[in-house]
Amino acid sequence: MARIVKERGLATLPTHAELHAVEAVGGDQELIKVLESGNVLSAEIGPGVPEQIVQSDRMARQQRYHEAELALRDALNVDPKNSALHFALGVMLRHQEQWDDAYDELAEATRLIPDLPENHAALAYLFYRLDDGPNAISEARTALSIDPRNAEAYQYLGLGLYSNGQYGAAVNAYAESLAHDPGNADTYYDMGIALHADGNLTKAIEAYRQAMKLRPAFWEAHSNLALILHEQGELTKAVAEYRAAERIAPQEASIRNNLGNTYCDQGNFDAAIEELGKLYKEHPEWQQGHACLASAYMAKKNYGAAVGELRLAVRQNPTGSGEHRILGQALLLDNQPEEAIHELRVAVSLNPDSDLAHHLLGTALFQQQEVQAAEKEFREALRLSGTADNHYSLAACLMSLDRYEEALEELNAAARLDPERALYRARREELIKLMKELSQ
């Protein structure tokens, strides 16, 4: 902005009060210096800043966006053709996620002053938020055609390209933005996201670390860095980054959720239970993480608590075969076989190709002495996946039906597939002994 003022000059000379207002809304020292330089197209003192604009600025800085919106609407009633007011109102509406109204205001600002790059850049960002990559790219490129050195326009071009799945091109756009504005932590953060999506984890980590160097309280960068470290199996380091993010933003539910999941993968089930318990106490509306908490409870053999969490997971995703299957397994362990059979039948109906669901259903039916129905499920599990365990389970079922020859074939197959498993050999020897005794 300072460079544009240098190049184009000013229509009116700002007052001291206006300079303070510009500084209050985030104008940097270079811009203030240029505004004080007297590089104007006329020496007139312009009218003072309307009270509604000062008021809206104060409210926006306090994140009271609706009140700021109302103040700007009052100002527009007095000056309806003021592009800057339409621009500011569009930004306030964007903060409130009133996308259509925000677009109308930014489009009007652009119509009134079509050659201001900031108007096109704001539209580019709005289109990005609407997941409209092509229009975001178009508006950012229009801004750059007006001002080829506009760092913000390059940043929003990167966002548009990222939204379009063009991760490498997005990284290049962010690099151009940083060439003009090397101190922008947000651009390093956005670059980290694009690099991560492009599979370049090393460079993504570097970008996130640079963002944190520029803004130490950047909790999102800590959290995203932790996500990459988790993917790399660096669970202790991932926990450290999530905890750093949590210290900065203890109210953020996503941090506790991800930290709890990392504790689960680390095998630190007590910490996972504590972290996710705090999450649901502070954010009862949060819907993720119940399956993770259930797995922690199951590891601690607290099957009743696991069932409670898994019921929530099923309620949130009633068509998920995996959720019903795991709930059925937990019910089986919690000695609720009839309910387990119901959940496992649902799991099988939702995913008939799941050998594990068929296997667990067979196990539940076998425990309820519904042996023929169990045999059918074990055979289907074996058809889908010829594992040693599936052969063994079918053998156990056949033995209970006194079909020893068939059972022996299944035990032979199990022992052949997993010769290190002593159980299979032992049961095979027991069956052979039994068959000899019965033949005498």
ChimeraX attribute file (.defattr): number of C-alpha atoms within 10 A of each C-alpha:
attribute: neighborCount
match mode: 1-to-1
recipient: residues
	/A:1	14
	/A:2	15
	/A:3	13
	/A:4	15
	/A:5	14
	/A:6	15
	/A:7	10
	/A:8	11
	/A:9	17
	/A:10	17
	/A:11	14
	/A:12	16
	/A:13	22
	/A:14	22
	/A:15	16
	/A:16	10
	/A:17	11
	/A:18	16
	/A:19	17
	/A:20	13
	/A:21	17
	/A:22	16
	/A:23	14
	/A:24	14
	/A:25	13
	/A:26	10
	/A:27	15
	/A:28	13
	/A:29	11
	/A:30	12
	/A:31	20
	/A:32	15
	/A:33	12
	/A:34	17
	/A:35	21
	/A:36	15
	/A:37	11
	/A:38	15
	/A:39	18
	/A:40	18
	/A:41	12
	/A:42	13
	/A:43	13
	/A:44	11
	/A:45	11
	/A:46	13
	/A:47	11
	/A:48	10
	/A:49	13
	/A:50	10
	/A:51	12
	/A:52	17
	/A:53	21
	/A:54	17
	/A:55	15
	/A:56	25
	/A:57	22
	/A:58	18
	/A:59	17
	/A:60	18
	/A:61	13
	/A:62	10
	/A:63	14
	/A:64	16
	/A:65	22
	/A:66	17
	/A:67	16
	/A:68	26
	/A:69	23
	/A:70	16
	/A:71	20
	/A:72	24
	/A:73	19
	/A:74	14
	/A:75	19
	/A:76	19
	/A:77	9
	/A:78	10
	/A:79	12
	/A:80	12
	/A:81	14
	/A:82	15
	/A:83	23
	/A:84	17
	/A:85	20
	/A:86	27
	/A:87	24
	/A:88	21
	/A:89	28
	/A:90	29
	/A:91	24
	/A:92	24
	/A:93	22
	/A:94	21
	/A:95	16
	/A:96	15
	/A:97	14
	/A:98	13
	/A:99	17
	/A:100	13
	/A:101	14
	/A:102	24
	/A:103	20
	/A:104	15
	/A:105	21
	/A:106	28
	/A:107	21
	/A:108	20
	/A:109	25
	/A:110	22
	/A:111	13
	/A:112	16
	/A:113	14
	/A:114	17
	/A:115	15
	/A:116	17
	/A:117	26
	/A:118	22
	/A:119	26
	/A:120	26
	/A:121	28
	/A:122	26
	/A:123	29
	/A:124	30
	/A:125	26
	/A:126	25
	/A:127	24
	/A:128	24
	/A:129	17
	/A:130	15
	/A:131	16
	/A:132	17
	/A:133	23
	/A:134	16
	/A:135	18
	/A:136	30
	/A:137	28
	/A:138	18
	/A:139	25
	/A:140	29
	/A:141	21
	/A:142	21
	/A:143	29
	/A:144	21
	/A:145	14
	/A:146	15
	/A:147	16
	/A:148	13
	/A:149	17
	/A:150	23
	/A:151	23
	/A:152	25
	/A:153	31
	/A:154	29
	/A:155	31
	/A:156	31
	/A:157	32
	/A:158	33
	/A:159	33
	/A:160	31
	/A:161	25
	/A:162	27
	/A:163	22
	/A:164	17
	/A:165	15
	/A:166	17
	/A:167	23
	/A:168	17
	/A:169	16
	/A:170	28
	/A:171	25
	/A:172	18
	/A:173	25
	/A:174	26
	/A:175	20
	/A:176	20
	/A:177	24
	/A:178	20
	/A:179	13
	/A:180	14
	/A:181	16
	/A:182	14
	/A:183	15
	/A:184	18
	/A:185	23
	/A:186	17
	/A:187	28
	/A:188	28
	/A:189	26
	/A:190	24
	/A:191	31
	/A:192	29
	/A:193	26
	/A:194	28
	/A:195	23
	/A:196	21
	/A:197	16
	/A:198	17
	/A:199	12
	/A:200	14
	/A:201	20
	/A:202	12
	/A:203	14
	/A:204	25
	/A:205	23
	/A:206	17
	/A:207	24
	/A:208	27
	/A:209	20
	/A:210	19
	/A:211	26
	/A:212	20
	/A:213	13
	/A:214	16
	/A:215	15
	/A:216	14
	/A:217	16
	/A:218	20
	/A:219	23
	/A:220	21
	/A:221	29
	/A:222	26
	/A:223	25
	/A:224	23
	/A:225	27
	/A:226	29
	/A:227	22
	/A:228	18
	/A:229	19
	/A:230	21
	/A:231	12
	/A:232	11
	/A:233	14
	/A:234	14
	/A:235	20
	/A:236	14
	/A:237	14
	/A:238	26
	/A:239	23
	/A:240	15
	/A:241	23
	/A:242	28
	/A:243	20
	/A:244	19
	/A:245	24
	/A:246	21
	/A:247	12
	/A:248	16
	/A:249	15
	/A:250	13
	/A:251	13
	/A:252	16
	/A:253	18
	/A:254	17
	/A:255	26
	/A:256	24
	/A:257	25
	/A:258	23
	/A:259	28
	/A:260	30
	/A:261	26
	/A:262	25
	/A:263	23
	/A:264	20
	/A:265	16
	/A:266	17
	/A:267	13
	/A:268	15
	/A:269	23
	/A:270	15
	/A:271	17
	/A:272	27
	/A:273	22
	/A:274	12
	/A:275	20
	/A:276	24
	/A:277	18
	/A:278	16
	/A:279	22
	/A:280	18
	/A:281	10
	/A:282	13
	/A:283	13
	/A:284	10
	/A:285	9
	/A:286	14
	/A:287	13
	/A:288	17
	/A:289	21
	/A:290	24
	/A:291	21
	/A:292	25
	/A:293	26
	/A:294	26
	/A:295	24
	/A:296	27
	/A:297	21
	/A:298	19
	/A:299	16
	/A:300	13
	/A:301	14
	/A:302	16
	/A:303	22
	/A:304	17
	/A:305	16
	/A:306	26
	/A:307	25
	/A:308	15
	/A:309	21
	/A:310	27
	/A:311	19
	/A:312	17
	/A:313	23
	/A:314	21
	/A:315	14
	/A:316	14
	/A:317	13
	/A:318	14
	/A:319	15
	/A:320	16
	/A:321	23
	/A:322	19
	/A:323	23
	/A:324	28
	/A:325	30
	/A:326	26
	/A:327	28
	/A:328	30
	/A:329	24
	/A:330	26
	/A:331	25
	/A:332	23
	/A:333	17
	/A:334	18
	/A:335	12
	/A:336	14
	/A:337	21
	/A:338	15
	/A:339	15
	/A:340	26
	/A:341	23
	/A:342	15
	/A:343	24
	/A:344	31
	/A:345	22
	/A:346	21
	/A:347	26
	/A:348	23
	/A:349	15
	/A:350	18
	/A:351	17
	/A:352	16
	/A:353	15
	/A:354	19
	/A:355	23
	/A:356	20
	/A:357	30
	/A:358	29
	/A:359	26
	/A:360	25
	/A:361	32
	/A:362	30
	/A:363	25
	/A:364	26
	/A:365	21
	/A:366	21
	/A:367	13
	/A:368	13
	/A:369	13
	/A:370	13
	/A:371	19
	/A:372	16
	/A:373	13
	/A:374	26
	/A:375	23
	/A:376	17
	/A:377	24
	/A:378	29
	/A:379	20
	/A:380	20
	/A:381	28
	/A:382	22
	/A:383	13
	/A:384	16
	/A:385	16
	/A:386	15
	/A:387	16
	/A:388	21
	/A:389	21
	/A:390	24
	/A:391	25
	/A:392	26
	/A:393	25
	/A:394	26
	/A:395	28
	/A:396	20
	/A:397	22
	/A:398	21
	/A:399	16
	/A:400	14
	/A:401	13
	/A:402	11
	/A:403	13
	/A:404	18
	/A:405	15
	/A:406	13
	/A:407	24
	/A:408	22
	/A:409	14
	/A:410	24
	/A:411	27
	/A:412	18
	/A:413	21
	/A:414	25
	/A:415	22
	/A:416	14
	/A:417	15
	/A:418	14
	/A:419	14
	/A:420	10
	/A:421	13
	/A:422	11
	/A:423	13
	/A:424	23
	/A:425	18
	/A:426	13
	/A:427	17
	/A:428	22
	/A:429	14
	/A:430	11
	/A:431	18
	/A:432	15
	/A:433	11
	/A:434	12
	/A:435	14
	/A:436	9
	/A:437	9
	/A:438	8
	/A:439	6
	/A:440	5
